[in-house]
Amino acid sequence: MNRVQKIIGRAEQHCKEHGSRLTSKRKQVLSGLLKSEKALSAYELVDYCKDAFGDNIPAMSVYRILSFLQDEHLVHKLKLANKYVACSHITCDHAHEVAQFLICGQCQRVKEINISKSIISKLQHSVAEAGFHLLSPQLEMNCLCDSCISSAA
């Protein structure tokens, strides 16, 4: 069993435990995100499903699938780019910290790392002192990956 199939199997089990189903179309969309090292838009996922599975899934259906996968904590939406990535913790059984996304500004590769809850707590305090309320602790940072830095040298 390859890595993507293993993760899809775990996602399927996760959905069953929560009273939902990971349908074949949902699996196709999730597999597209799992196979990509960069964030994908709904339209890029439409193209992926057509190319990889010969399945014409309308964009609105892909958006509904992505919403379902988000609700199940299987994917994350990168708000600044309006694109999606698979959660890197689908196969984990432990509690997770707050996700932070490092996005290479050159090749668009995305890496999910975690921020400790104490750092987010300090951030929330600073936000409150400034007279604002933090709606989402998710952070997205524009970076350059090591590969792009090496190739530029």
N, C-alpha and C positions, 0 to 999 in steps of 0.2 A: 504494500500500500504506500503510495507516495505522500509527500508532505501535505499537499492540498486536499487529497482525499481524507487523510487523517483529521485535518482541521474541519472539513465539511462534516465528517462523522460526529465530531465533538459538538459542532454547532447544531446538528440535527438532534442530538441527545439533549442539549441545552433547551432547545425549543420544546421538545416533548415534556421536559420537566416543568416548563412554564405554560403548558396547555396550548401550545401552538404547533404549527407544522412548517417545516422547511421544504417547500414544494420544489419541483424540478427547476422552475424558472428562478426561484429565489437562490437555489444552489448555483445556477449558471451565473447570476449577477455576483454572488459572493465569491465564486471561483475566479471571476475576472479581477476582482479587487485583490484576492490572495496572490494571483500570479503576477500582478503589476507591482513594481517597486515605487511607482509614483501614484499620486491621487488621480482618480478618473471622474469625469463628469458623467451625468446620466446618458448623454448622447454618445460618449465614448463607450459606455457599457452597452448601449444599443448595438453599436458597430461590433463590439467584441462578441456578443451573443450571436449575431448574424454570421460572423466569420468563423467562430469556434464551434458553434452548434447548429448552424443553419436555421436559427430560430429568429423570426422577426418579432421582437417584443417592442410594442409602442413605447415611446419615451414616457408617457404618463404612467404606464404600468411599471416602468423601471423606477420612476420617482416613488410610486407606492411601495414597491419592493424595498427600496432604499430606506424609506420611512419605517417599514416593518423591521428591517435589519438594525436600524438605529435604536428602535424601541426595545429590541432584544439585546442591545449592547454588543452587537457583532460587528458593526461598522461605526466609524466616526465621520461626521461631516466637517470638512475644513471650511469654515465660514468665509475666510478671506478669499479663497480661491473658488468657492462654490463647487467643491469636488469632494469625493469620498475616498476613504481608505479603510481596509479591513482592520479590525482591532487586533493588535499583536498579542493579546492575552486570551484568545478564544479557548485555548486548550488548558489554561490555568484554572486551578480550583481555589486559589487564595484571593483575599480581598485586594483590590488594586488601589494604587495612589491616583492622583489626578494626572490625566494624560497631558503631555506637552508634545507638540509636533515640530520637528526640525525639518524645514523644507529647503532643499537646495534651489537657489534662485537661478542656477544655470541648467541643470539636467532635470529638475523637478522631482528628484527622488525624495521620498518622505520617510522619516524614521520617528517612531513613537517612543518617547521615554517618559518616565514618571517624575512627578514633583511631590515631595513629601507634603502631607497635610499641614504641617506646621508652617511651611513657606506660604501655602495658600491662605492660611489663617492670617499671617502677617500682611499679605497682600490685601485681603478683605478689610483688615483694619485700616490700612492706608487709604483704600478706596472710600471707606466710610468717613474717614477724617476729611477727605476732599469733598464730602457731600454727595457721594454717589453710592449706588447699591450694585454689587457684583452680580450679574445675571448668570454668567457661566465662568467657571474657573479654567476652562480650556484655553491653553496658550498655543499660539502658532508663531514660530520664529523663522524669519528669513535668514538662511545660512548659505554657506558653500560647503559641499561635502569634500572629503579628502581626495576622492577621485578627480573631481573637477579642479581642485587646487593643484594636484600633481600634473594633470594634463596641461595646465596653463604655464607650468614652470619650464 
